Amino acid sequence: MTMVMENLMEVRKNMEKACRRAGRDPKEVTLIAVSKTKPLSMLQEAYEAGARDFGENKVQEILEKYPGMPADAKFHMIGHLQRNKVRQVIDKVCLIHSVDSIRLAEQIEAEAEKKNLQVDILLEVNVAREESKYGFFLEELENAVIQISKFSHIRIKGLMTIAPFVENPEENRDIFQKLNHFFIDMKSKNIDNVSMSVLSMGMTGDYQVAIEEGSTMIRVGTGIFGAR
Ligand SMILES: *Cc1c(COP(=O)(O)O)cnc(C)c1O
């Protein structure tokens, strides 16, 4: 068995354990294999081991890898997306996790209309208000959801956050809790065109805590493909 296969098995086992601790059904949580900087051969290896969802943070890498993967492999855009690159990528990804401004959403709407597409997105939230990170602040989020929900070629599926880098994942628990509360609250408002079914949070260092706090999509890179 290859390293990637072993790692995938390990991550899936940990996911199940975290779900069990939280009384959740493992089917509620999707594993995204974050393959940024890794060669196509490693994505194919993960595919062989059952991975279908791949996370990338650069448009150029998606364009390069996309043609080399089977048709049922799905790409997720998880990195900051420049407006001038929207056109190239919107028909290659199943979900854009990193919508961090109204202006970016406007651009997605315009390009999606030209291509006659419905584009699924998440709004990125900077819960910890880190200078170095993109995303809406929590207090900006409701207004952003309402504005973007008016775009007819965009479907808001939920929220995404990148938690701070910490030694002990417990330090991020309150961040995940906070975002989950907001997620549940936004869902209960039943805004037209907004389903709030996806909560993308948790990476290699903290995905088990994120699952315990309600994550429905975890993005694991190093834990599957090794150090970058
Ligand atoms: C790189 C990256 C990940 C994966 O990080 P690991 O710590 O390697 O699991 C997850 N989410 C985003 C947005 C990333 O850029």
The ligand as an SDF file (V2000), in Angstrom:
LIG
                    3D

 15 15  0  0  0  0  0  0  0  0999 V2000
   -3.5000   24.2830    2.0280 C   0  0  0  0  0  0  0  0  0  0  0  0
   -4.8940   24.4460    2.5010 C   0  0  0  0  0  0  0  0  0  0  0  0
   -5.5200   23.4390    3.2560 C   0  0  0  0  0  0  0  0  0  0  0  0
   -4.8380   22.1580    3.6810 C   0  0  0  0  0  0  0  0  0  0  0  0
   -3.8820   22.4140    4.6640 O   0  0  0  0  0  0  0  0  0  0  0  0
   -3.1640   21.2070    5.4530 P   0  0  0  0  0  0  0  0  0  0  0  0
   -2.7470   21.8310    6.7240 O   0  0  0  0  0  0  0  0  0  0  0  0
   -2.0410   20.7640    4.5990 O   0  0  0  0  0  0  0  0  0  0  0  0
   -4.1770   20.1460    5.6530 O   0  0  0  0  0  0  0  0  0  0  0  0
   -6.8400   23.6350    3.6190 C   0  0  0  0  0  0  0  0  0  0  0  0
   -7.5110   24.7580    3.2780 N   0  0  0  0  0  0  0  0  0  0  0  0
   -6.9380   25.7480    2.5620 C   0  0  0  0  0  0  0  0  0  0  0  0
   -7.7460   26.9460    2.2080 C   0  0  0  0  0  0  0  0  0  0  0  0
   -5.6170   25.6310    2.1530 C   0  0  0  0  0  0  0  0  0  0  0  0
   -5.0550   26.6260    1.4400 O   0  0  0  0  0  0  0  0  0  0  0  0
  1  2  1  0
  2  3  1  0
  2 14  2  0
  3  4  1  0
  3 10  2  0
  4  5  1  0
  5  6  1  0
  6  7  2  0
  6  8  1  0
  6  9  1  0
 10 11  1  0
 11 12  2  0
 12 13  1  0
 12 14  1  0
 14 15  1  0
M  END
$$$$
